[in-house]
Amino acid sequence: MRLGRLSDIERAEIWRLRADGLAAVNIGREIGRPGATVQWFLMSSGGVPPRARSRAADRLTLEEREKISRGLATGDALRVIARRLGRAA
């Protein structure tokens, strides 16, 4: 039996198996952890898997921010940079 925190892979597997309807004890057997550990993990999260994080379409991506930074460093006008990105100035 392994001690310590659950890995990201184990957490994802817990959520997958829980969605399939398995009980905490059975999930524990599948991932090689005690059922109590799985039960604790599920209880600490309220039994609800975390939402996938996403940004709204109108927010700048990291890549766009980098292009803006490079454009400003070379002295390009904001409108020119916006046009390159296909965004409003």
Biopython code that builds the backbone (N, CA, C, O; Angstrom):
import numpy as np
from Bio.PDB.StructureBuilder import StructureBuilder

atoms = [
    (1, "MET", "N", (0.849, -1.176, 0.000)),
    (1, "MET", "CA", (0.000, 0.000, 0.000)),
    (1, "MET", "C", (0.892, 1.236, 0.000)),
    (1, "MET", "O", (1.861, 1.319, 0.755)),
    (2, "ARG", "N", (0.548, 2.193, -0.859)),
    (2, "ARG", "CA", (1.322, 3.428, -0.934)),
    (2, "ARG", "C", (0.757, 4.448, 0.044)),
    (2, "ARG", "O", (-0.452, 4.518, 0.265)),
    (3, "LEU", "N", (1.650, 5.229, 0.620)),
    (3, "LEU", "CA", (1.229, 6.299, 1.507)),
    (3, "LEU", "C", (1.437, 7.625, 0.809)),
    (3, "LEU", "O", (2.206, 7.709, -0.148)),
    (4, "GLY", "N", (0.768, 8.650, 1.272)),
    (4, "GLY", "CA", (0.958, 9.973, 0.697)),
    (4, "GLY", "C", (-0.270, 10.445, -0.048)),
    (4, "GLY", "O", (-1.331, 9.823, -0.013)),
    (5, "ARG", "N", (-0.092, 11.552, -0.713)),
    (5, "ARG", "CA", (-1.207, 12.186, -1.417)),
    (5, "ARG", "C", (-1.560, 11.453, -2.703)),
    (5, "ARG", "O", (-0.767, 10.692, -3.258)),
    (6, "LEU", "N", (-2.761, 11.709, -3.144)),
    (6, "LEU", "CA", (-3.207, 11.131, -4.411)),
    (6, "LEU", "C", (-2.573, 11.900, -5.564)),
    (6, "LEU", "O", (-2.496, 13.128, -5.529)),
    (7, "SER", "N", (-2.126, 11.189, -6.567)),
    (7, "SER", "CA", (-1.566, 11.841, -7.744)),
    (7, "SER", "C", (-2.705, 12.379, -8.614)),
    (7, "SER", "O", (-3.867, 12.022, -8.424)),
    (8, "ASP", "N", (-2.359, 13.226, -9.550)),
    (8, "ASP", "CA", (-3.364, 13.760, -10.472)),
    (8, "ASP", "C", (-4.014, 12.635, -11.276)),
    (8, "ASP", "O", (-5.210, 12.682, -11.566)),
    (9, "ILE", "N", (-3.229, 11.636, -11.629)),
    (9, "ILE", "CA", (-3.758, 10.497, -12.391)),
    (9, "ILE", "C", (-4.756, 9.715, -11.543)),
    (9, "ILE", "O", (-5.810, 9.306, -12.031)),
    (10, "GLU", "N", (-4.418, 9.510, -10.265)),
    (10, "GLU", "CA", (-5.333, 8.791, -9.371)),
    (10, "GLU", "C", (-6.626, 9.571, -9.165)),
    (10, "GLU", "O", (-7.710, 8.987, -9.147)),
    (11, "ARG", "N", (-6.515, 10.885, -9.011)),
    (11, "ARG", "CA", (-7.715, 11.713, -8.845)),
    (11, "ARG", "C", (-8.621, 11.619, -10.066)),
    (11, "ARG", "O", (-9.836, 11.469, -9.939)),
    (12, "ALA", "N", (-8.024, 11.707, -11.243)),
    (12, "ALA", "CA", (-8.816, 11.609, -12.473)),
    (12, "ALA", "C", (-9.485, 10.246, -12.566)),
    (12, "ALA", "O", (-10.633, 10.143, -12.997)),
    (13, "GLU", "N", (-8.771, 9.200, -12.164)),
    (13, "GLU", "CA", (-9.331, 7.849, -12.207)),
    (13, "GLU", "C", (-10.479, 7.712, -11.204)),
    (13, "GLU", "O", (-11.478, 7.053, -11.494)),
    (14, "ILE", "N", (-10.345, 8.325, -10.035)),
    (14, "ILE", "CA", (-11.430, 8.299, -9.048)),
    (14, "ILE", "C", (-12.690, 8.917, -9.640)),
    (14, "ILE", "O", (-13.775, 8.345, -9.533)),
    (15, "TRP", "N", (-12.546, 10.092, -10.270)),
    (15, "TRP", "CA", (-13.727, 10.758, -10.848)),
    (15, "TRP", "C", (-14.324, 9.929, -11.978)),
    (15, "TRP", "O", (-15.544, 9.865, -12.124)),
    (16, "ARG", "N", (-13.464, 9.289, -12.783)),
    (16, "ARG", "CA", (-13.973, 8.469, -13.881)),
    (16, "ARG", "C", (-14.757, 7.279, -13.341)),
    (16, "ARG", "O", (-15.860, 6.989, -13.803)),
    (17, "LEU", "N", (-14.178, 6.597, -12.362)),
    (17, "LEU", "CA", (-14.834, 5.422, -11.794)),
    (17, "LEU", "C", (-16.092, 5.796, -11.024)),
    (17, "LEU", "O", (-17.071, 5.050, -11.030)),
    (18, "ARG", "N", (-16.070, 6.944, -10.363)),
    (18, "ARG", "CA", (-17.254, 7.409, -9.635)),
    (18, "ARG", "C", (-18.401, 7.688, -10.617)),
    (18, "ARG", "O", (-19.562, 7.388, -10.337)),
    (19, "ALA", "N", (-18.052, 8.268, -11.772)),
    (19, "ALA", "CA", (-19.067, 8.540, -12.796)),
    (19, "ALA", "C", (-19.673, 7.236, -13.331)),
    (19, "ALA", "O", (-20.823, 7.206, -13.769)),
    (20, "ASP", "N", (-18.877, 6.162, -13.288)),
    (20, "ASP", "CA", (-19.382, 4.852, -13.707)),
    (20, "ASP", "C", (-20.255, 4.199, -12.644)),
    (20, "ASP", "O", (-20.849, 3.147, -12.880)),
    (21, "GLY", "N", (-20.333, 4.834, -11.459)),
    (21, "GLY", "CA", (-21.216, 4.340, -10.415)),
    (21, "GLY", "C", (-20.567, 3.435, -9.377)),
    (21, "GLY", "O", (-21.273, 2.835, -8.567)),
    (22, "LEU", "N", (-19.250, 3.322, -9.380)),
    (22, "LEU", "CA", (-18.572, 2.474, -8.406)),
    (22, "LEU", "C", (-18.575, 3.120, -7.028)),
    (22, "LEU", "O", (-18.546, 4.344, -6.904)),
    (23, "ALA", "N", (-18.609, 2.287, -5.997)),
    (23, "ALA", "CA", (-18.531, 2.747, -4.618)),
    (23, "ALA", "C", (-17.071, 3.048, -4.273)),
    (23, "ALA", "O", (-16.154, 2.594, -4.958)),
    (24, "ALA", "N", (-16.873, 3.810, -3.214)),
    (24, "ALA", "CA", (-15.531, 4.227, -2.810)),
    (24, "ALA", "C", (-14.618, 3.030, -2.543)),
    (24, "ALA", "O", (-13.441, 3.054, -2.903)),
    (25, "VAL", "N", (-15.154, 1.995, -1.919)),
    (25, "VAL", "CA", (-14.351, 0.801, -1.621)),
    (25, "VAL", "C", (-13.862, 0.153, -2.909)),
    (25, "VAL", "O", (-12.700, -0.238, -3.010)),
    (26, "ASN", "N", (-14.746, 0.042, -3.889)),
    (26, "ASN", "CA", (-14.377, -0.574, -5.166)),
    (26, "ASN", "C", (-13.404, 0.304, -5.955)),
    (26, "ASN", "O", (-12.513, -0.204, -6.635)),
    (27, "ILE", "N", (-13.578, 1.603, -5.862)),
    (27, "ILE", "CA", (-12.646, 2.516, -6.525)),
    (27, "ILE", "C", (-11.266, 2.363, -5.899)),
    (27, "ILE", "O", (-10.257, 2.337, -6.603)),
    (28, "GLY", "N", (-11.227, 2.262, -4.577)),
    (28, "GLY", "CA", (-9.958, 2.070, -3.878)),
    (28, "GLY", "C", (-9.243, 0.818, -4.344)),
    (28, "GLY", "O", (-8.030, 0.827, -4.553)),
    (29, "ARG", "N", (-9.994, -0.254, -4.505)),
    (29, "ARG", "CA", (-9.394, -1.508, -4.992)),
    (29, "ARG", "C", (-8.815, -1.326, -6.394)),
    (29, "ARG", "O", (-7.729, -1.819, -6.699)),
    (30, "GLU", "N", (-9.546, -0.619, -7.227)),
    (30, "GLU", "CA", (-9.106, -0.407, -8.621)),
    (30, "GLU", "C", (-7.799, 0.384, -8.696)),
    (30, "GLU", "O", (-6.937, 0.081, -9.521)),
    (31, "ILE", "N", (-7.649, 1.400, -7.837)),
    (31, "ILE", "CA", (-6.455, 2.257, -7.921)),
    (31, "ILE", "C", (-5.376, 1.863, -6.910)),
    (31, "ILE", "O", (-4.311, 2.477, -6.870)),
    (32, "GLY", "N", (-5.649, 0.837, -6.090)),
    (32, "GLY", "CA", (-4.650, 0.369, -5.139)),
    (32, "GLY", "C", (-4.518, 1.249, -3.915)),
    (32, "GLY", "O", (-3.431, 1.383, -3.352)),
    (33, "ARG", "N", (-5.612, 1.845, -3.505)),
    (33, "ARG", "CA", (-5.634, 2.693, -2.306)),
    (33, "ARG", "C", (-6.755, 2.224, -1.390)),
    (33, "ARG", "O", (-7.698, 1.575, -1.842)),
    (34, "PRO", "N", (-6.657, 2.551, -0.095)),
    (34, "PRO", "CA", (-7.745, 2.186, 0.814)),
    (34, "PRO", "C", (-9.041, 2.910, 0.447)),
    (34, "PRO", "O", (-9.019, 4.055, -0.005)),
    (35, "GLY", "N", (-10.152, 2.235, 0.646)),
    (35, "GLY", "CA", (-11.451, 2.840, 0.364)),
    (35, "GLY", "C", (-11.676, 4.097, 1.184)),
    (35, "GLY", "O", (-12.347, 5.024, 0.731)),
    (36, "ALA", "N", (-11.107, 4.136, 2.412)),
    (36, "ALA", "CA", (-11.256, 5.318, 3.270)),
    (36, "ALA", "C", (-10.576, 6.537, 2.652)),
    (36, "ALA", "O", (-11.059, 7.660, 2.796)),
    (37, "THR", "N", (-9.465, 6.317, 1.970)),
    (37, "THR", "CA", (-8.770, 7.422, 1.301)),
    (37, "THR", "C", (-9.638, 7.984, 0.185)),
    (37, "THR", "O", (-9.756, 9.199, 0.028)),
    (38, "VAL", "N", (-10.239, 7.099, -0.581)),
    (38, "VAL", "CA", (-11.124, 7.527, -1.664)),
    (38, "VAL", "C", (-12.333, 8.250, -1.087)),
    (38, "VAL", "O", (-12.740, 9.293, -1.599)),
    (39, "GLN", "N", (-12.905, 7.699, -0.025)),
    (39, "GLN", "CA", (-14.066, 8.317, 0.611)),
    (39, "GLN", "C", (-13.720, 9.707, 1.124)),
    (39, "GLN", "O", (-14.494, 10.647, 0.950)),
    (40, "TRP", "N", (-12.546, 9.839, 1.762)),
    (40, "TRP", "CA", (-12.100, 11.148, 2.262)),
    (40, "TRP", "C", (-11.965, 12.144, 1.110)),
    (40, "TRP", "O", (-12.399, 13.292, 1.213)),
    (41, "PHE", "N", (-11.354, 11.685, 0.009)),
    (41, "PHE", "CA", (-11.170, 12.562, -1.151)),
    (41, "PHE", "C", (-12.517, 13.029, -1.693)),
    (41, "PHE", "O", (-12.691, 14.210, -1.992)),
    (42, "LEU", "N", (-13.461, 12.116, -1.819)),
    (42, "LEU", "CA", (-14.778, 12.474, -2.346)),
    (42, "LEU", "C", (-15.517, 13.420, -1.401)),
    (42, "LEU", "O", (-16.160, 14.370, -1.848)),
    (43, "MET", "N", (-15.425, 13.165, -0.104)),
    (43, "MET", "CA", (-16.097, 14.026, 0.869)),
    (43, "MET", "C", (-15.480, 15.424, 0.914)),
    (43, "MET", "O", (-16.194, 16.418, 1.044)),
    (44, "SER", "N", (-14.149, 15.498, 0.805)),
    (44, "SER", "CA", (-13.485, 16.802, 0.881)),
    (44, "SER", "C", (-13.810, 17.683, -0.323)),
    (44, "SER", "O", (-13.697, 18.906, -0.245)),
    (45, "SER", "N", (-14.208, 17.072, -1.425)),
    (45, "SER", "CA", (-14.561, 17.851, -2.616)),
    (45, "SER", "C", (-16.071, 18.036, -2.738)),
    (45, "SER", "O", (-16.549, 18.614, -3.714)),
    (46, "GLY", "N", (-16.812, 17.555, -1.765)),
    (46, "GLY", "CA", (-18.265, 17.654, -1.817)),
    (46, "GLY", "C", (-18.886, 16.662, -2.780)),
    (46, "GLY", "O", (-20.077, 16.748, -3.078)),
    (47, "GLY", "N", (-18.089, 15.719, -3.273)),
    (47, "GLY", "CA", (-18.604, 14.700, -4.187)),
    (47, "GLY", "C", (-18.818, 15.193, -5.603)),
    (47, "GLY", "O", (-19.422, 14.504, -6.425)),
    (48, "VAL", "N", (-18.321, 16.394, -5.888)),
    (48, "VAL", "CA", (-18.514, 16.979, -7.209)),
    (48, "VAL", "C", (-17.150, 17.207, -7.849)),
    (48, "VAL", "O", (-16.297, 17.861, -7.250)),
    (49, "PRO", "N", (-16.926, 16.683, -9.052)),
    (49, "PRO", "CA", (-15.633, 16.907, -9.700)),
    (49, "PRO", "C", (-15.440, 18.379, -10.046)),
    (49, "PRO", "O", (-16.410, 19.079, -10.335)),
    (50, "PRO", "N", (-14.189, 18.855, -10.019)),
    (50, "PRO", "CA", (-13.940, 20.255, -10.349)),
    (50, "PRO", "C", (-14.244, 20.541, -11.817)),
    (50, "PRO", "O", (-14.066, 19.685, -12.684)),
    (51, "ARG", "N", (-14.702, 21.756, -12.073)),
    (51, "ARG", "CA", (-14.964, 22.153, -13.459)),
    (51, "ARG", "C", (-13.645, 22.388, -14.183)),
    (51, "ARG", "O", (-12.650, 22.794, -13.583)),
    (52, "ALA", "N", (-13.660, 22.128, -15.459)),
    (52, "ALA", "CA", (-12.490, 22.440, -16.282)),
    (52, "ALA", "C", (-12.402, 23.956, -16.421)),
    (52, "ALA", "O", (-13.396, 24.624, -16.707)),
    (53, "ARG", "N", (-11.220, 24.478, -16.218)),
    (53, "ARG", "CA", (-11.051, 25.919, -16.306)),
    (53, "ARG", "C", (-10.962, 26.338, -17.768)),
    (53, "ARG", "O", (-10.308, 25.688, -18.583)),
    (54, "SER", "N", (-11.626, 27.422, -18.071)),
    (54, "SER", "CA", (-11.565, 27.946, -19.429)),
    (54, "SER", "C", (-11.738, 29.458, -19.382)),
    (54, "SER", "O", (-12.330, 30.002, -18.450)),
    (55, "ARG", "N", (-11.224, 30.109, -20.378)),
    (55, "ARG", "CA", (-11.344, 31.559, -20.470)),
    (55, "ARG", "C", (-12.429, 31.914, -21.475)),
    (55, "ARG", "O", (-12.705, 31.171, -22.416)),
    (56, "ALA", "N", (-13.028, 33.061, -21.248)),
    (56, "ALA", "CA", (-14.024, 33.554, -22.192)),
    (56, "ALA", "C", (-13.321, 33.926, -23.497)),
    (56, "ALA", "O", (-12.137, 34.264, -23.500)),
    (57, "ALA", "N", (-14.053, 33.860, -24.591)),
    (57, "ALA", "CA", (-13.469, 34.120, -25.911)),
    (57, "ALA", "C", (-12.951, 35.545, -26.056)),
    (57, "ALA", "O", (-12.053, 35.797, -26.859)),
    (58, "ASP", "N", (-13.509, 36.481, -25.286)),
    (58, "ASP", "CA", (-13.069, 37.860, -25.432)),
    (58, "ASP", "C", (-11.813, 38.167, -24.617)),
    (58, "ASP", "O", (-11.316, 39.293, -24.671)),
    (59, "ARG", "N", (-11.290, 37.206, -23.870)),
    (59, "ARG", "CA", (-10.065, 37.400, -23.098)),
    (59, "ARG", "C", (-8.847, 37.072, -23.953)),
    (59, "ARG", "O", (-8.902, 36.202, -24.821)),
    (60, "LEU", "N", (-7.763, 37.770, -23.701)),
    (60, "LEU", "CA", (-6.536, 37.528, -24.455)),
    (60, "LEU", "C", (-5.871, 36.240, -23.987)),
    (60, "LEU", "O", (-5.844, 35.935, -22.794)),
    (61, "THR", "N", (-5.337, 35.492, -24.946)),
    (61, "THR", "CA", (-4.582, 34.292, -24.607)),
    (61, "THR", "C", (-3.161, 34.694, -24.253)),
    (61, "THR", "O", (-2.739, 35.823, -24.504)),
    (62, "LEU", "N", (-2.435, 33.764, -23.670)),
    (62, "LEU", "CA", (-1.045, 34.023, -23.332)),
    (62, "LEU", "C", (-0.236, 34.341, -24.587)),
    (62, "LEU", "O", (0.638, 35.207, -24.566)),
    (63, "GLU", "N", (-0.527, 33.644, -25.665)),
    (63, "GLU", "CA", (0.173, 33.872, -26.935)),
    (63, "GLU", "C", (-0.100, 35.284, -27.458)),
    (63, "GLU", "O", (0.816, 35.960, -27.925)),
    (64, "GLU", "N", (-1.358, 35.728, -27.381)),
    (64, "GLU", "CA", (-1.706, 37.076, -27.831)),
    (64, "GLU", "C", (-1.017, 38.136, -26.968)),
    (64, "GLU", "O", (-0.554, 39.155, -27.479)),
    (65, "ARG", "N", (-0.954, 37.893, -25.682)),
    (65, "ARG", "CA", (-0.281, 38.834, -24.785)),
    (65, "ARG", "C", (1.198, 38.963, -25.139)),
    (65, "ARG", "O", (1.770, 40.053, -25.117)),
    (66, "GLU", "N", (1.797, 37.822, -25.466)),
    (66, "GLU", "CA", (3.208, 37.825, -25.853)),
    (66, "GLU", "C", (3.412, 38.603, -27.149)),
    (66, "GLU", "O", (4.377, 39.358, -27.271)),
    (67, "LYS", "N", (2.518, 38.427, -28.113)),
    (67, "LYS", "CA", (2.627, 39.170, -29.379)),
    (67, "LYS", "C", (2.459, 40.666, -29.155)),
    (67, "LYS", "O", (3.131, 41.472, -29.798)),
    (68, "ILE", "N", (1.576, 41.036, -28.257)),
    (68, "ILE", "CA", (1.396, 42.457, -27.930)),
    (68, "ILE", "C", (2.671, 43.001, -27.306)),
    (68, "ILE", "O", (3.127, 44.089, -27.658)),
    (69, "SER", "N", (3.241, 42.247, -26.384)),
    (69, "SER", "CA", (4.473, 42.671, -25.721)),
    (69, "SER", "C", (5.602, 42.870, -26.729)),
    (69, "SER", "O", (6.326, 43.864, -26.672)),
    (70, "ARG", "N", (5.747, 41.931, -27.641)),
    (70, "ARG", "CA", (6.796, 42.042, -28.666)),
    (70, "ARG", "C", (6.543, 43.225, -29.594)),
    (70, "ARG", "O", (7.471, 43.937, -29.977)),
    (71, "GLY", "N", (5.279, 43.423, -29.948)),
    (71, "GLY", "CA", (4.949, 44.552, -30.812)),
    (71, "GLY", "C", (5.245, 45.881, -30.146)),
    (71, "GLY", "O", (5.782, 46.786, -30.784)),
    (72, "LEU", "N", (4.906, 46.009, -28.886)),
    (72, "LEU", "CA", (5.188, 47.247, -28.158)),
    (72, "LEU", "C", (6.686, 47.470, -28.004)),
    (72, "LEU", "O", (7.160, 48.604, -28.073)),
    (73, "ALA", "N", (7.434, 46.379, -27.795)),
    (73, "ALA", "CA", (8.886, 46.488, -27.646)),
    (73, "ALA", "C", (9.547, 46.978, -28.926)),
    (73, "ALA", "O", (10.571, 47.659, -28.874)),
    (74, "THR", "N", (8.964, 46.633, -30.085)),
    (74, "THR", "CA", (9.534, 47.078, -31.362)),
    (74, "THR", "C", (8.974, 48.423, -31.797)),
    (74, "THR", "O", (9.365, 48.955, -32.836)),
    (75, "GLY", "N", (8.046, 48.981, -30.996)),
    (75, "GLY", "CA", (7.518, 50.308, -31.291)),
    (75, "GLY", "C", (6.315, 50.322, -32.219)),
    (75, "GLY", "O", (5.974, 51.375, -32.758)),
    (76, "ASP", "N", (5.664, 49.187, -32.421)),
    (76, "ASP", "CA", (4.476, 49.140, -33.273)),
    (76, "ASP", "C", (3.310, 49.855, -32.587)),
    (76, "ASP", "O", (3.204, 49.860, -31.361)),
    (77, "ALA", "N", (2.445, 50.452, -33.395)),
    (77, "ALA", "CA", (1.260, 51.116, -32.870)),
    (77, "ALA", "C", (0.255, 50.064, -32.396)),
    (77, "ALA", "O", (0.211, 48.956, -32.931)),
    (78, "LEU", "N", (-0.548, 50.415, -31.392)),
    (78, "LEU", "CA", (-1.541, 49.483, -30.854)),
    (78, "LEU", "C", (-2.519, 49.004, -31.918)),
    (78, "LEU", "O", (-2.907, 47.835, -31.927)),
    (79, "ARG", "N", (-2.921, 49.907, -32.816)),
    (79, "ARG", "CA", (-3.869, 49.522, -33.868)),
    (79, "ARG", "C", (-3.247, 48.520, -34.841)),
    (79, "ARG", "O", (-3.938, 47.631, -35.339)),
    (80, "VAL", "N", (-1.963, 48.656, -35.110)),
    (80, "VAL", "CA", (-1.270, 47.722, -35.994)),
    (80, "VAL", "C", (-1.212, 46.340, -35.327)),
    (80, "VAL", "O", (-1.472, 45.325, -35.974)),
    (81, "ILE", "N", (-0.876, 46.308, -34.055)),
    (81, "ILE", "CA", (-0.814, 45.048, -33.315)),
    (81, "ILE", "C", (-2.196, 44.392, -33.280)),
    (81, "ILE", "O", (-2.318, 43.186, -33.495)),
    (82, "ALA", "N", (-3.236, 45.186, -33.009)),
    (82, "ALA", "CA", (-4.597, 44.659, -32.948)),
    (82, "ALA", "C", (-5.003, 44.073, -34.295)),
    (82, "ALA", "O", (-5.631, 43.016, -34.350)),
    (83, "ARG", "N", (-4.654, 44.740, -35.357)),
    (83, "ARG", "CA", (-4.993, 44.259, -36.695)),
    (83, "ARG", "C", (-4.326, 42.904, -36.960)),
    (83, "ARG", "O", (-4.951, 42.002, -37.518)),
    (84, "ARG", "N", (-3.058, 42.762, -36.562)),
    (84, "ARG", "CA", (-2.340, 41.490, -36.727)),
    (84, "ARG", "C", (-3.025, 40.354, -35.967)),
    (84, "ARG", "O", (-3.063, 39.212, -36.426)),
    (85, "LEU", "N", (-3.564, 40.691, -34.798)),
    (85, "LEU", "CA", (-4.221, 39.677, -33.963)),
    (85, "LEU", "C", (-5.666, 39.421, -34.365)),
    (85, "LEU", "O", (-6.290, 38.463, -33.909)),
    (86, "GLY", "N", (-6.184, 40.284, -35.219)),
    (86, "GLY", "CA", (-7.583, 40.154, -35.601)),
    (86, "GLY", "C", (-8.517, 40.550, -34.461)),
    (86, "GLY", "O", (-9.603, 39.993, -34.306)),
    (87, "ARG", "N", (-8.074, 41.523, -33.669)),
    (87, "ARG", "CA", (-8.835, 41.988, -32.504)),
    (87, "ARG", "C", (-9.099, 43.480, -32.637)),
    (87, "ARG", "O", (-8.448, 44.184, -33.408)),
    (88, "ALA", "N", (-10.067, 43.934, -31.866)),
    (88, "ALA", "CA", (-10.333, 45.368, -31.821)),
    (88, "ALA", "C", (-9.221, 46.064, -31.038)),
    (88, "ALA", "O", (-8.659, 45.506, -30.096)),
    (89, "ALA", "N", (-8.920, 47.285, -31.446)),
    (89, "ALA", "CA", (-7.872, 48.047, -30.754)),
    (89, "ALA", "C", (-8.345, 48.396, -29.361)),
    (89, "ALA", "O", (-7.616, 49.038, -28.604)),
]
sb = StructureBuilder()
sb.init_structure("model")
sb.init_model(0)
sb.init_chain("A")
sb.init_seg("    ")
for serial, (resi, resn, name, xyz) in enumerate(atoms, 1):
    if name == "N":
        sb.init_residue(resn, " ", resi, " ")
    sb.init_atom(name, np.array(xyz, "f"), 0.0, 1.0, " ", f" {name:<3s}", serial, name[0])
structure = sb.get_structure()
